[in-house]
Amino acid sequence: MNDFELQKLVEFISVNDFGKPFKHKAYFNPRLRTTGGRYSLTTHNIDINPKQFEYHGQGELEKIIKHELCHYHLHLEKKGYMHKDDDFKLLLKQVGGTRFCKTLPNTRSSSSKVHIYECRKCGVQFKRRRQFDTSKYVCGKCKGRIKKVVTNLVR
C-alpha cells in the first residue's frame, strides 16, 4: 500500500463510519516507532506507522485509522479529542477503533551487553544492562564501594 491508497482508505473510512469527509492529508511516516499513528493538531494531517500495516495487516490498520479520525473529527468540532475525554472514548467505541495499537516485534538485535558489578565490602554481585559511574554510587546492602567486574555479551 502506498500513500495514495492510504489517503483513499482514510477518506472512505471517514465517510463510511463517521459520516463526515476527511479533507486533509494522510500518509505513511516511517519515522514513527512507538505509536501506530499520529494526528497533528496544527496541520490536521494523519501520519501512520507503515510497520503496523506490514506486521498486522489491513484490519489493524483500519482500527488505527479510526482512532486517528476520532481525534480529527472531535478536534475540528471543538469537542473532547484527547484520550482521557469521554467524547473520545464514546466515539472510538461507536466506530470500533482501537485504544492501543498492537506491539511490533522487537527490531533491536537479540544480543546485548550485561555489566556485572560487585561490592568491595560484602561481595554481593549484581547485573545491569546500562553501565554506570561506580564513583557516584554505593552498595544498597552495606553502603560499601562498588567495582565493575566484567561485561558479558548475552544472546
N, C-alpha and C positions, 0 to 999 in steps of 0.2 A: 504494500500500500504506500502511495506517495502522498505529498501534501495536498494535491488537488483532490484526490479521492477522500482524504480525511476531511477536507473542507466540505465536500458534498455530503459526507456522512453526518457531520455535525449539523449542517443545515437541515437535513432530513429528520434527524432525531429531535431537533428543536421544534420544528413544525408539527411533527407527528405526536410527540409526547408532551410538549409544553403548550402547543397551540400558538406559538409566537415565533417570528423569524429570528434567525441569527444573522446580524448584519456586519459582523467583524471578521477577523481572520483567525483561522485555526491551523496549526502546523505542528509537525514533529520537532522536538527540541532534544537532540542527543546529549546536551549538557546536563539535563535533569538526571539526578542519581537516586535520590531518596524519596521521590514522590512520583505518583502516576501522571499527574497533570498540574497545571497552574493557570489560574485566571488572573489577568492583570487589571487592577482597578483603574489605572490611568488610560491604557490603550483599549481595554475591553477585549483583548485578544486572548486566545486559549492556546497554551503550549501542552503538548502531550509527549510523554516519555515513550520513544519508539520501542524500547526494550520490553515494555509491558505487552505490546502487541506481539512481539517476537516470541516471548515465552508463554503468554497466557491466552493469546488468540483474540478473535473478534468479540466474543461475549464479554470478556473483561474490559476490553477497550470501550465498548458501548456503555458499561457501567461507569467508567471513569469520565467519559464524555458527559453523561447525565449529571454526575457530581459537579463538574465544572460549569455546566449550563445552569445548574441551580444557583451557583454563585453569580453567574452572569445576569440571569433574569431578575433575581431578587435585588441585586445591586442597582440595576437600571430602574427598578420600580421603587427604589428607596425603602426597601424592607430589610429585615434582618438577614444578611447574606453570610454571616460568619458561622463557623462550625457550631458554636455554642448557642446560637439563636434558635428559638422554636420554629420560626418561619422556615429556616433552612432544613431543620430536621424533618418537619412535616412534608415539605415539597420533595425532599430526597426520598422519603418513604413512598410517597404517591407515585413517583415516576420509576421507582425501582433502581435507583443508583446505589453505589457502594459508598459506605462511610470511609473505609480504608482500603487502599489497593493491596493486592497480593504482593508478598515479598518476592524479590528477584533472587535467583541463585547467586551464591557468593562469587563475585568476579575476581576477588583477590586470589593470589597464589596460595596453595594449600600449605606451603612451608613457611614457618615464621620463627623468629628468634625467641628464646626464653632466657632471661637473665636470672642467674641464681646468686643470691646474696646470703651472707652468714654473719651472725652476731659474734663479735670477738670475745665477748664476756661469757654468754651462756651457750653459744654454739648452735642455736636454732637456725635452720636454713629455710628460705622462702623463695618462691619463684615470682617473677614479674615479666609481663610482656613488654613493658616500657622500661627503659633504662632511667635511673635517677642519680642525682648527685649525693653520694654517701656522706659527704661532709655536712649536709643540711639536715639529715635525719638520724634518729637513734632507734634502737630495738624497742618494739612495743611491749615486750615482755619484761625486760630488765633495765632498759634505758642505756644499754651498752652501745659501743661504736659498731658500725656496720662496715663490712668489706665485701667487695664483689668477688665471687669465687670463679664463675665461668659463664660463658654464653653458649647455649646449645641451640642447634638448628633442629626444630621439631617438624615432622612431616605429618 
